[in-house]
Amino acid sequence: MEKNVDFQKWIIFAFDRTDNTPKTGDANQITANLRRDGGGASAVIDTNPAELEDGYYFFYLTPGETNGDMILICPASSTSNIQVIGVPGVVFTTAPSINTLNIANGAVESDVVKWESIGVTRSDLGQDNTIYVAKDGNDSNDGLTRGKAKLTMAGAVAALSNNWNLIVAPGEYDDALDLSALTDITVEGNGAYINTTTDRGLKTGHRNVVRDLVVESSNALGIGIEVGAKNDVRLERCLGIGTFDGAQAANSVRFRAIECQFLSEYDGVNFSGALDFYLKDCILFSDGAQTAPSRAFTAQGRTSGVIEGGALIAESETADAQLTMALGFDTGSITLINVRQEAKNWSAGATGNVCGVSNPDGNGTAGIVTLKGGSVETLQMGSGTEYHLNQASGVLAVDGSIYYDTAKTNGTITKMGFDAANDAVANVTLVGTTTAVSNDVTTDSPSRTASKADVSALALAATLALVKTKTDLITSANITVTSAVTSDSEIELVQYDDYLSANSRALSWTNTSGDWFAGDITGAAITLTLTENDGTIILSKAGSVVTATGTQEVSVDLTSAETGLFTKPGKQYKYQLLMVKATHRETWITGDVIVTLSNNEPS
């Protein structure tokens, strides 16, 4: 750690003293004191740390807090039985980095520029090649240190050169960040929030890397993040919000996005003409607040890439909604691996179609689309057509354990792993037709305001949970709960515990209104599916009908071996409880699964 230098971090670790497991979700209960050179305790100015993952957190330190030769950190949590330690507990500071040529302070910048003119880089001269921008900065500063940070994005960009770094201090900025003319720039956003009325919140250049940045354009034609026709752009843990597109990567090459979210009122992301893109654990969301088509993903023209994990969610809320679609793909080739796709029209007066997979106009994909695992879910409250898979002249293939409705497909669906001898699809679960959906739908749709506020805190380990899916309680029944199912329809599991009917501990759901399946659930098939938040299936288990009429009840048993499959603590799993009677699927209850880890693995 450098002495008397701002913008440094001190990592701490929290764990439960009773079982030595890492403690997550405890940031608001953790504080710390510093002792410099053996002196008295001073509370860290950054009151609560930011969470990383697996019990690790960090505090930001001010220059004054690092102005000592030896510094001790003493963190603590107000949560019972939680121990917090510094990593490390004590540091011995070093002098701040200085220019190796020892050029006088007043002449540093001008002399460096002279050296650069003959090919000597700032790195050769001991310079950091980094520009800082902060809310307490000033554009008249050189931006080369945190203490002399720029104030605006425009001021920072003016000071940048190719192959430089930009470090943004936390806070809200109202001007756009335009890097389109610069190459090989790395941006460390630190949870900063760019909120602009210009039509592009962030424009990237070739080989730019952007991390931990929230960008919103509220312009009527606003795009949160524009990649455009740039090569090798990489986004990590970013949130792009735009009225028109959350992000636009049309005609890009080798675009990469890791644990990002893109939100809009039209298209979550526009990938038209993009080649060799890759999205990992991202959420693309269109809230359909406009009359134009609502598409989580759209691509026209030859496009190729892979989406792995995460979700594509499109919703329409207005009576004149035109089209609601999770994946709109025209020509080229795309593969989706364990992706959850949802397309839902919530307006009974809308006439537009609802599609899981189709082309951007809803007329059937002409490209090569391969779905490996995951699910396709649709909801049509209006009068339009509803497709899970809509194929035209291209190839639409399913491969692996994927959930979709065979009665809601159009065209030819190629079933990889097809067993011709038995006329069945190997390892593919096909869900029956949905009929008679009640208009009484309970929703928990995320507001864009809430999303950006959450991400501004940037506890990025939870980035995929920032856009919640609708709660699909497709029934007007009054649900009460018993056993490990809470009053909020959450399941609270202890790893390696049994939840069995024989012990009166089965997971159970009770309907006091008694109106599931017109009052009689005799013969209904009960299936509980438990997944990770990204849709990866952990377990699918058949249940049973306990009471068919009157106060109706269904239950599902879980063994200790099955609960042992849940290895992540806290709210990192979801469940779906599906009841099917003949071809009629009436009741579909979803919720979160909260897991408490245990060391008591059965022998």
N, C-alpha and C positions, 0 to 999 in steps of 0.2 A: 504494500500500500504506500502511495506517495504522500508526503507530508504537506498539509495545507492545500490540498487539491480537491476541487468539487467533483460531483457526479461519480463518486466511487461507491461500490456496493460491498456490504458485509453480509455473507451468507450465514444463516442459522439453521439448526435442525431441531424439530420437535418430535417427541415420541411419548408413548404411553408407558409410564413406569411399571404398570401392572403386568404387561405382556411384551414390552419392548417393541411394539409395532409403531411404524411412523404415524404421526397425527396430521391429517389433512383437514382443510376447511377451518383452521383455527386462527387465521390472520388477525381478525378483529379482537381476539383475546390476548394477543402477544404484544408486549412492549419491551423496551430494553434501556439500560443505563450504560454510559461510557465512563471509564476512568482513565484519564490521561496522565502518564508519568507518575502514577501512584497517588493522584489527587482524589478529590471528592467525586461522588457520582453525579452525573448529569444525564437527564432523560434525552434519548435520541429524538431529534426534531421531527424526523419522519415517524410519526406516532405509531403506526402499525405497519408491518412489513407487507410486501407483495408475495403471493404464493407462487412457487415454481411447481414442484410435484414431489410426490412420495415423501412428504414431511419436510421438504426444504423450502425456505423463505429467504427474502433478502430485504435489508434496509438500505436506503440511499443516505449518504453522509454528506454534510456540508464541509466547506474548507476548514471552518473553525473546529469542527469535530475531529478532523484528521490532523490538527496542528499540535502534534506531540510526538515524542520519540518512541514511546511505548504506550499502546492503547489496549485496554481490556474491555470486552463487551460482556454484559451480564443480562441476558434476555430471560424473560419469564412469561408464563401464561396464567391467566386467571381461571383456566379450565382445570377442574380437579384431576389430579394424577398425571398431568402433562408436564414433562421436563423439557426445557429448551436449552440448547448449548450453542455457543458460537463455533463457526467452522472457518478458521481456527478461533480459539478463545482469546488469544492475545496476538497482536501484530507489532512488529518493530518497523517503523516507517522509514522510507528512503527519501532523499531529496527529490524534488520535482525534476522531470526530464528537462534538459536544457539543450540549446543549440550547440553542436559540437565545435563550431567555429568561433564560439564566444563573441558573436557580433553584438554590438551595443543594442539595447532594447529599441531605441528609436529608429534604428536602421535595419532591423531584421527583415521586414517585408520587402523593402526596396532592394536589399542586397540579394535576397533569395530569388526575386524575380530576375535579377541580372544573371545569376547562376543558371536559372532555368532556361534563359535565352540561349545558352551555349550547351544545353543538353544535360546539365547536372540537375537531378531531381531533388525535391524536398527531402525524400527519404535519405539521399546521399548526405544531405546537410543536417540530418538529425531531426528534421521536421516530421510531423505526424501524418501529413496529407489528409487531415480531418477538419471539417468545418462543423461548428456547433451552432445550434439555434435554440433559443429559450425565450420564455415569456418575459423575463427580466433583462433581455439583451437589448442591443442597439445596433441598427444597421450601419452606423458609423464605425463600429468595432471591426477588427479584422476577422473575427470568427474562429481564430486558430486555437483558442482555449475556451473552456467552459466559462471562465471569468470574463472573457471578451466575446461572448456569443452574439450572433446576429439575432435580430428580433423577428424578422419575417422570412417566409419561405423564399420569396423573390430575392431578398438580400442574401440568403444563404446560397441560392443557385448561382447568383452573380459571382460569388467567390469560389465556386467549385471548378475543378478541372477534371478531365477524364482520369479514371483509376483512383478517385478520391473516395473518402467516406463522409457521410453526413450523419451526425448524431443529433437527434431531436429530444429535447427535454420534455417531460410530461406537461400537459396543458392543452388548451383549446386554441387553435389558430384559424383565422378567417380568410387566409389567402391560399390559393392553390399551389401545389408543388409540381413544377414542370421540369422534368429531367429528360425530355425527349431528344434534346440536342447533345446529351452527354452519354458516354459509354463507360461501362465497368464501374458504375457507382454502387456503393453499398450503403443502405439507409438503415439505421437502427432507430426505430420509432419510439421504443420505451413506453408504449401505450398512449402516445400523443394522439389528439383528435383534430383532424383538419375538417372544418365545417365551412364550406364556401358556397356562394351563389353563382360562381362561374360554371360553365358547362362541363368542365373536367376537374375533378378533385385532385387526381394524381395522374400525370403522364410519364410513362417510363421510357428509357432509352435502351439501346442494345446492351445485353449482358448486365442489366441492373438487378440488384438483389434488394428487396425491401422486407423488413421484419417488424412485426409488432406495431403496426400503424393502423389507425382507424381513419377512414376517408369518406366524406359525404359531400355530394353535390345536390343541392336542393333546387337547382335550375330546372325549368320545365322539361328541358331536353338533357338533363344532367346525367353524366356517367361517373360513377364513383372512382373507378380506376381504369384508365385507358392504356392498354398495352399496344394496341394497333399492330402495324406490320413490323414488329421488332423481333429480334432473335434472342433466345436464351435468357428470357426474363424469368425471375424466380420470386415468388411471394411466399412468405412464411408467417402464419398466425396473423393475418391481416383481415380487416373487415372493410369491404367496399359497399357503399350505399349510394344509389343514384335513382332519381325519379324514372329515368329511361332504362338504364342498365346498371346493375351493380358493378359489373366489370365488362370491358369489351376487349377481346383478344383476336379480333378478325384479322386474318392473313398473317398471324404471328407464326413463328417457327420455334419449336421446342420450348413452349411456355410451360412453366411448372408452378403449381400452387399447392402448398402443404398446410393443412389445418386452417383453412381460410373460410370466410363466409362472404357471400355476395347477395345483397338484398336490393330489390327494386319493385316498382309498380308495373313494369312491363316484362323485361327479360332479366332473370338473375344474372346470366352471363351470355354474351353473344360471341360464338366461336366461328362464325362464317369464314371459311377458307383457311382456318388454322391447321397447321400440320404438326404432327408428332407432339401433341400436348399431353400433359399428365396431371391429373388432380388426385390428391391423396387426402382422404378424411375431410373433405370440404362439404359445406352446405350451400346450395344454390336455392334462393327463395324468391318467388314473385308473389306479392300479396294481392294482385288483381284489383287495385283500387281504381283503375282506369277502365274505359270501355274497350281499349285495344286488347289483343290477345295477351294472356298471362302465361308466360313460359319460363320455367326454371332454367332450362338450357335450350338454346336455339343455334342452329348452324345451317346456312344455305351455301351451296357450292361445295366443291370437293374439300372434305375435312377429314382429319384422321387423329385419333388419340385414344387415351385410356382414362377412365374414371374408376378409382378404387376406394371403396368405403364411402362414408358420408351419405348425403341425401339430396335428392332433387324434389323440391316441394313447390307446387304452383296452386294458387287459390284464386277464385273470383268471388267478389262480394256484391257487385252491382247488377241490377236487373237487366242491363243492356250488355252484359259481358259477352264477348264474341267467341272466345276460345280459351280453354284452360288445359295446359299441357305440361307434363314433367320433362319429357325429352322430345324436342323437335329437331329431327335430323334428316337432312336432304340426301346428299350423295357423299360417297367416300366410305370410310370404315371407322367404327367406334366400338370399343369393348367396355362394358360395365361389370365390375367385380364387386359383389356384395354391396350393392347400392340400393337404398330404399327410395322408391319413386312414389310420389303422391300427387294426384291431380284432383282438386275438389272444387266444385261449384256450390256455393252456399246460398245462392239466390233462387227462390222458386220461380221467379219471373223471367229468368234468363233462358235464352233459346240456343246459346252456343254449345258446341260439343265439348266433351271432356275426354282427354286422351292421356294414357300413360306414356306410350311410345308411338310416335307418328312422325310425319314431316312437319315443318314449322307452320304449314297452312292447315294441318289436320287431315290431309288427303291420303296419308299412308306413306311410310318411308320408302325411298328408292335407293337407299344406301345399304351397307352391310352392317347390321347391328347385332352384337353378340352379348347376351346377358348371362353372366356366370354368378349364380346365387343372388341373394337379395330378394326384393319383393316389388310388386307393382300394385298400387291401391288407388282406386278412384271413388268419387262420390258425386252423384249427379242429382241435385235437388231441383233442377230446371227441366225443360222439355227436350233438350238436345240429346244427341247420341252419346253413348258412353263406351269407350274402348280401353281395354288394358293394353293390347298390342294391336297396332294397325299397320299392316304391311301392304305395299303396292308392288312395284317392280323390282325391289331389291331383295335382300336376304335378311330375315329376322329370325335369329337362332337363340334358343334357350339351352343352357348347359349347366347342370348341377341342380341343387335343391333351391328352386325359385318358386315364390308364391305369386300366382296370378289367377285370374278367372278365365277358364277356357271358354265360357259362354260369351265373353266380351272381347273376342278377337276378330280380326278381319284380315283376309288374305291367307297366305301360306306361312305357317309358323314352323320353322325347321327345328326339330327336337334332337339335339345331339345326345348320344347315348341311347338312342331308340332301339328297343328290343323287338325286332320284327316278328320273331317266332311267337312271342307272347302278346304282341300288339299292346305294348305298354312302354312307358317312358322310364328308363332306369334312373333312379336317384332324383326324380323330379316330382315335386308335390304340386298337384293341380287343385285349386280351390273351386268349389261349386258355385253356381249362379247365385247372385244376390238379388233378392226381390223385396218389395214392400218396405222401403226405408222411411221411418217416421220423420216428420218435419221437426220434431222436438229434439234438437241437437245441442248438446252442451259443448261450447267451444272455449278454448284457451289460446287464442291466436296471439302471437307476439306483436306488440307495437314496435315500429321502427325506433321510436324514441327510447323505449325501454332497452332495446337491443344495444344501441350505441352507448347508453349509459353504463350498461353492464360491461361492455368491452372496453370502455375507457379505463375501468379499473384493471382490465387486462390480466385477470387470473387465467392465463392462456391455457393452462392444462384443461380447463373446462370449456374450451372454445366451441366444441360441437354441441354443447347444451344451451347455447345462447339463443338459438332459434328453436322453440318448442313446436312440436307438431300438434295439430288439433287433437283434442281428446275425443276419440270416436266412440261416444256412448250412444249408439244408435238404438235408442229405446226411450220411451217416456216413463219407464218404471222408476220406482223409488228404491235405490240400492242401499241396503245396510250390510255391514260386514262383521265377520267374527274371525277367530283364530289369528293368524299372522297378517291378515289383510286389515288395514287400518280404515278409519272412517273417511279418509281421503282417497280410498281405493289404491293405496300403496301396499306393497308386500314387504314386510320386514323379516328378513331371513338371517339366521345365524349359521355360518358355514359349518357343515358336518352334522347339523341337527336333523332329526327325522321330523316330518310333518305328516303323520299318518292318521287315517280315520280310526284305526284300532286304538289309538291313544287320545282320541278326541282333539287332535292337533292339525287335522287336514286343513289346507287352504280352502276357504269356503266363502261363497257370495250368496246373500239372501235378498230376495225381492219381495218386500212386504206388500206391494201392490198386486202381485200375483198375475201380471198381464203379459209375461213372456209367452210368445207363441199362442196368443189369444187365450191365455190362461192354462195351458197344458203343455208341459215340456217332456211328456212321456216319449221315450225313444230318441230324444235329442242327443247328438254326438257333441261331447264337450272336449275342447282341445285348448290347453294352456301352452303358449309359446313364449319362451324367455330369451331375450336377445341382449347383446351389448347395445350401447346407445347408437352405434353406427349401423345397426340392423343385423350384425352377425349373429346367427342363431346359436345359442348355447344349449338349449334343451327344448324339446317338444313333447308334451305328456298328455295322454288321454285322461279325462276326468269322468265323473259319474253324476247322475241326477239323484239327489237325496230326497227331495220332495217335489213332485211334479205339478201339483195344483195347490191353490190357496197361497200360503206364504211359501213361495218357491225357493229352493236351495240347490246349489250345485257345489261340488267339491273336487279337489285334485290332491292326490298324495304325492309327496316328495320324500325320497329316501336320503340317508346321510351321504351316500355316494353321489347322488344328484346335486345336493346342496354344496358338496365339495367342489363342484365345477366352477363355483363363483369365487374368484380369487382376487377381486378388486373391492376395496372397502367403500362404503358410502353409496351414493345414488349414481351408479354407473351402469345400471341395467334397466331394461323395460320389459313389460309383459303385455300379451294380448290374450284375452279369454274369448274364444269363439264358440258359439252354440249353433249347430246346424241340424235342421230337422228335414229329412228328405233333401230337396234341393233348395230349401229356404233358409237363408242365413239372416236371422233377425237381430241377435244380440251379440255385440262386439264391444267388450270392455277393455280399456287400456289403462296403464298406469306405470309408475316407477317401481323399481325393486331396490330396496335399501339393504345392503349386506353388512353384517358385522363379522369380521374375520375371527377365526378360532384356531388355537394350537392343538385342539383335541381331535386330531384326525384318527378315525377308527383304525385299529391295528388289523 
